Amino acid sequence: MAVPILKQGEFLIASIQAALSDHDLVDLRDELAGRIGRFRARGVVIDVTALDVLDSFGTRTLRGIAHTARLRGAKCVVVGIQPEVAFAMVQLGLSLDGVPTALDLEEGLFLLGARGGDGASAV
């Protein structure tokens, strides 16, 4: 399942709409790494609001995406972690160490330093 990636000004927004297979997560990682360079993105927001579970591979992959983005010159923030998902992650000892998180897209863009007025467009 392809994850839609939108470009909003200097930022890319990947909105995960449903549980992804390990292969889909790796594809997302690779696609974002390429688009960061192609669009000279300063930041990436990964929206996981629709997810009701996040396993160890998913957590590691999100951490990897954030570190890859940083190496490519972009900041990354994960937004929308649901309370139940956060509780489960803590219970399982999973963390997103070193990866900023925010409650929602608006707060995530704020953390990345977005200035209002940019229109979103699909890329």
C-alpha positions in Angstrom: 0.0 0.0 0.0 1.5 3.3 -1.1 1.6 6.1 1.5 0.5 9.5 0.2 3.3 12.0 0.5 2.3 15.7 0.1 4.7 18.7 -0.3 3.8 21.8 1.7 6.3 24.5 1.1 9.7 23.2 2.3 8.1 20.2 4.0 7.0 16.7 3.1 4.0 15.1 4.8 3.6 11.4 4.8 0.2 10.3 6.1 0.0 6.6 7.0 -3.7 5.7 6.5 -3.6 2.0 7.5 -1.3 -0.7 8.9 1.7 -1.2 6.6 3.6 -4.4 5.9 7.3 -4.4 6.6 7.9 -4.1 2.9 5.6 -1.0 2.7 7.6 0.6 5.5 10.9 0.1 3.8 9.4 1.5 0.6 8.2 4.6 2.5 11.7 5.0 4.0 13.3 4.8 0.5 10.8 7.1 -1.1 11.1 9.8 1.6 14.9 9.7 1.4 14.7 10.3 -2.4 12.1 13.0 -2.2 14.0 14.9 0.5 16.8 15.5 -2.0 14.6 15.9 -5.1 12.4 18.6 -3.5 15.1 20.0 -1.2 12.8 19.5 1.8 13.8 21.0 5.1 11.5 18.8 7.1 9.4 15.7 7.1 6.2 15.0 9.1 5.1 11.4 9.4 1.4 11.3 10.5 0.5 8.0 12.2 -2.9 9.2 13.6 -4.7 6.3 11.8 -2.6 3.6 13.3 -3.9 1.6 16.2 -0.8 -0.5 16.6 2.9 0.1 16.1 5.2 -2.9 16.3 9.0 -3.1 16.9 9.8 -3.1 13.2 7.5 -0.1 12.6 9.1 1.8 15.5 12.6 1.0 14.3 11.8 2.0 10.8 10.3 5.3 11.9 13.4 6.0 13.9 15.5 5.0 10.8 13.5 7.4 8.6 14.1 10.2 11.0 17.8 9.6 11.2 18.0 9.2 7.4 16.2 12.5 6.9 18.6 14.2 9.3 21.6 12.8 7.3 19.9 14.2 4.2 19.6 17.7 5.8 15.9 17.6 6.9 14.3 17.5 10.3 11.7 14.8 11.0 8.8 14.7 13.4 6.2 11.9 14.0 2.7 13.1 14.8 -0.5 11.6 16.0 0.5 8.7 18.2 -2.7 7.6 19.8 -2.8 7.1 23.6 -3.3 3.3 23.3 -0.4 3.0 20.9 1.8 5.1 23.3 0.8 2.8 26.2 1.6 -0.3 24.2 4.9 1.0 23.1 5.9 1.8 26.7 4.7 -1.7 27.8 6.8 -3.3 25.1 9.9 -1.1 25.8 9.7 0.5 22.3 10.8 4.1 21.9 11.4 6.8 19.3 14.5 8.1 21.1 15.9 11.1 19.4 12.8 11.6 17.2 10.6 14.6 18.0 6.9 13.8 18.4 3.8 16.0 18.4 0.1 15.7 19.0 -1.0 16.6 15.5 0.0 17.9 12.0 -0.3 21.5 13.0 2.0 21.1 16.0 4.4 19.0 13.9 4.7 21.7 11.3 5.2 24.3 14.1 8.1 22.2 15.5 9.7 22.1 12.1 9.5 25.9 11.8 6.7 26.2 9.2 5.4 29.6 8.5 1.7 29.8 7.5 0.5 30.5 4.0 2.1 27.6 2.0 -0.4 25.6 -0.1 -0.2 21.8 0.0 0.3 19.9 -3.3 0.6 16.2 -4.1 4.1 15.1 -5.2 
